[in-house]
């Protein structure tokens, strides 16, 4: 038989707002896969665009004379005139033009 104090408690009970409620995760079993959500969201933030060699540059008649794709690193180009690999990570075609100017490549 409930006492009178139990009835008083039920009358004074107010539900807790959702944003203040405590979330208890479900129990996991051996068949349950748990994914850590915070690691997924941070991995998206840390991904940066990595410029890669674009084969369309070889369709440019000027670049096609001396430029080749580096087989070991997609972020580099190969100049067959001076046999040097150079980075294209900063400004892509700008890096190619910079190489031409600094190495004084003479295109015949």
C-alpha positions as a Markdown table, in Angstrom:
| # | Residue | x | y | z |
|---|---|---|---|---|
| 1 | Unk | 0.0 | 0.0 | 0.0 |
| 2 | Unk | 1.5 | 3.3 | -1.0 |
| 3 | Unk | 2.1 | 5.9 | 1.7 |
| 4 | Unk | 1.0 | 9.4 | 1.5 |
| 5 | Unk | 4.5 | 10.6 | 0.9 |
| 6 | Unk | 4.6 | 8.6 | -2.4 |
| 7 | Unk | 1.6 | 10.5 | -3.6 |
| 8 | Unk | 3.2 | 13.8 | -2.8 |
| 9 | Unk | 6.3 | 12.9 | -4.8 |
| 10 | Unk | 4.3 | 12.0 | -7.9 |
| 11 | Unk | 2.4 | 15.3 | -7.8 |
| 12 | Unk | 5.7 | 17.3 | -7.6 |
| 13 | Unk | 7.4 | 15.5 | -10.4 |
| 14 | Unk | 8.2 | 17.6 | -13.5 |
| 15 | Unk | 9.7 | 16.0 | -16.6 |
| 16 | Unk | 13.3 | 17.0 | -17.5 |
| 17 | Unk | 13.7 | 18.9 | -20.8 |
| 18 | Unk | 15.3 | 16.8 | -23.5 |
| 19 | Unk | 18.4 | 19.0 | -23.8 |
| 20 | Unk | 19.1 | 18.4 | -20.0 |
| 21 | Unk | 18.4 | 14.7 | -20.0 |
| 22 | Unk | 21.1 | 12.1 | -19.5 |
| 23 | Unk | 21.6 | 9.8 | -22.5 |
| 24 | Unk | 22.5 | 6.2 | -21.5 |
| 25 | Unk | 23.8 | 4.3 | -24.5 |
| 26 | Unk | 22.3 | 0.9 | -25.2 |
| 27 | Unk | 24.2 | -2.2 | -24.1 |
| 28 | Unk | 26.3 | -3.8 | -26.8 |
| 29 | Unk | 26.5 | -7.4 | -27.6 |
| 30 | Unk | 29.0 | -9.4 | -29.6 |
| 31 | Unk | 26.8 | -8.9 | -32.7 |
| 32 | Unk | 26.6 | -5.1 | -32.3 |
| 33 | Unk | 28.9 | -2.8 | -34.2 |
| 34 | Unk | 29.6 | 0.5 | -32.5 |
| 35 | Unk | 30.8 | 3.5 | -34.6 |
| 36 | Unk | 32.5 | 6.4 | -32.9 |
| 37 | Unk | 30.7 | 9.4 | -34.5 |
| 38 | Unk | 33.2 | 12.0 | -33.4 |
| 39 | Unk | 36.0 | 10.3 | -35.3 |
| 40 | Unk | 34.0 | 10.4 | -38.5 |
| 41 | Unk | 33.2 | 14.1 | -38.3 |
| 42 | Unk | 36.8 | 15.1 | -37.5 |
| 43 | Unk | 38.2 | 13.0 | -40.4 |
| 44 | Unk | 36.1 | 15.0 | -42.8 |
| 45 | Unk | 37.4 | 18.3 | -41.4 |
| 46 | Unk | 41.1 | 17.2 | -41.7 |
| 47 | Unk | 40.8 | 16.1 | -45.4 |
| 48 | Unk | 42.4 | 18.6 | -47.7 |
| 49 | Unk | 42.4 | 18.7 | -51.5 |
| 50 | Unk | 45.6 | 17.2 | -52.9 |
| 51 | Unk | 46.3 | 18.5 | -56.4 |
| 52 | Unk | 47.2 | 15.7 | -58.8 |
| 53 | Unk | 48.7 | 15.6 | -62.2 |
| 54 | Unk | 46.0 | 16.1 | -64.8 |
| 55 | Unk | 46.4 | 14.3 | -68.1 |
| 56 | Unk | 44.5 | 17.2 | -69.8 |
| 57 | Unk | 47.7 | 19.3 | -69.4 |
| 58 | Unk | 49.3 | 17.0 | -72.0 |
| 59 | Unk | 46.6 | 18.1 | -74.5 |
| 60 | Unk | 48.2 | 21.6 | -74.3 |
| 61 | Unk | 50.7 | 21.5 | -77.2 |
| 62 | Unk | 53.1 | 23.7 | -75.2 |
| 63 | Unk | 53.1 | 21.5 | -72.1 |
| 64 | Unk | 53.1 | 18.2 | -74.1 |
| 65 | Unk | 56.6 | 18.9 | -75.4 |
| 66 | Unk | 58.4 | 18.6 | -72.0 |
| 67 | Unk | 55.8 | 17.6 | -69.4 |
| 68 | Unk | 55.1 | 14.0 | -68.3 |
| 69 | Unk | 53.2 | 12.5 | -65.3 |
| 70 | Unk | 55.5 | 11.3 | -62.5 |
| 71 | Unk | 54.9 | 7.6 | -62.1 |
| 72 | Unk | 55.8 | 7.4 | -58.4 |
| 73 | Unk | 54.0 | 10.5 | -57.1 |
| 74 | Unk | 50.7 | 11.9 | -58.5 |
| 75 | Unk | 51.4 | 15.3 | -56.8 |
| 76 | Unk | 54.5 | 15.8 | -59.0 |
| 77 | Unk | 55.2 | 16.3 | -62.7 |
| 78 | Unk | 58.3 | 15.3 | -64.6 |
| 79 | Unk | 60.1 | 17.6 | -66.9 |
| 80 | Unk | 61.8 | 15.5 | -69.6 |
| 81 | Unk | 63.9 | 18.4 | -70.8 |
| 82 | Unk | 65.9 | 18.6 | -67.6 |
| 83 | Unk | 64.9 | 15.3 | -66.1 |
| 84 | Unk | 63.5 | 16.8 | -62.9 |
| 85 | Unk | 60.4 | 16.0 | -60.8 |
| 86 | Unk | 58.7 | 19.0 | -59.4 |
| 87 | Unk | 55.8 | 19.6 | -57.1 |
| 88 | Unk | 52.4 | 20.7 | -58.5 |
| 89 | Unk | 50.8 | 21.0 | -55.0 |
| 90 | Unk | 50.7 | 24.7 | -54.7 |
| 91 | Unk | 49.1 | 26.1 | -57.9 |
| 92 | Unk | 49.2 | 23.3 | -60.5 |
| 93 | Unk | 49.7 | 25.1 | -63.8 |
| 94 | Unk | 51.4 | 27.9 | -62.0 |
| 95 | Unk | 53.9 | 25.5 | -60.7 |
| 96 | Unk | 54.6 | 24.3 | -64.2 |
| 97 | Unk | 55.1 | 27.9 | -65.4 |
| 98 | Unk | 57.3 | 28.6 | -62.5 |
| 99 | Unk | 59.5 | 25.6 | -63.4 |
| 100 | Unk | 59.8 | 26.8 | -67.0 |
| 101 | Unk | 60.9 | 30.2 | -65.9 |
| 102 | Unk | 63.4 | 29.1 | -63.2 |
| 103 | Unk | 65.0 | 26.4 | -65.3 |
| 104 | Unk | 65.1 | 28.6 | -68.5 |
| 105 | Unk | 63.6 | 25.7 | -70.5 |
| 106 | Unk | 64.0 | 26.4 | -74.2 |
| 107 | Unk | 61.2 | 24.9 | -76.3 |
| 108 | Unk | 62.2 | 24.6 | -79.9 |
